[in-house]
């Protein structure tokens, strides 16, 4: 958690505008510098837009956290920072057990690797090896896609975690009313197949619909990423966490949403008074 290495006064100094960001390793910014995270970029943009505003952006993202843990921390610790805005970075695996069962996919890859090593064609023919690797990638991708869909639609065991995440979002909304901060759920897409029909579009719509039905403000940054080669936005060929470019593309639509929906009005007012 990046917030742990920094000092923020409690209680909040008068005239300070605070944005508190919650999330997992994507929000934390695994693989990039603190100043390159989408939260830091949002803060930099707001500060340029309103130079007289005393702004603090607190990154409380933590690798491997899900929505349940994030809202629990907000209730126990985060609220003491007296945020004006709370952003919950909702990555689609927040409502799945995928983080708890990486061996599921490791088993698939081990089985494919074993079959490939026993194949004469794979060992001696470059064209065959190229085609087979593409097919293997497709198989693993389809299994991952199915596991995600099970989490939100089909599997009773998996679906139960989405229900718990949904209740955590309701709790965050109740806290926003009680403590007077504005809440925004930011749905962060998985960086894959951004050029074509996005395979997780229906899951994003499910989360956004749930939020709308429960009067929880929410948006997705997917449109800011569409059309890009997803692999060029990864921090490594085998790691889908967004790199610095990916974080910039996430930050841009988020900033626009904050501006267009009045989240920054108080910051603008503070800036005008500071001139």
Secondary structure, DSSP 4 states (H G I P E B T S, - for coil): -GGGGS---SSPPTTEEEEEEE-SHHHHTTTS-GGGSHHHHHHHHHHHHTTTSEEEEEE---TT--HHHHHHHHHHTGGGG--SEEEEEEEGGGGSSGGGGHHHHHHHHHHHHHHHHT-HHHHH-HHHHHHHHHHHHHHHHHHHHHHHHIIIII-HHHHHHHHHHHHHHHHHHHHHHHHT-EEEEEEEPPSS--SSS-TTHHHHHHHHHHHHHTT--EEE-GGGTTTS-GGGGEEETTEEEE-HHHHHHHHHHHHHHHHHTTTTHHHHHHHHHH-
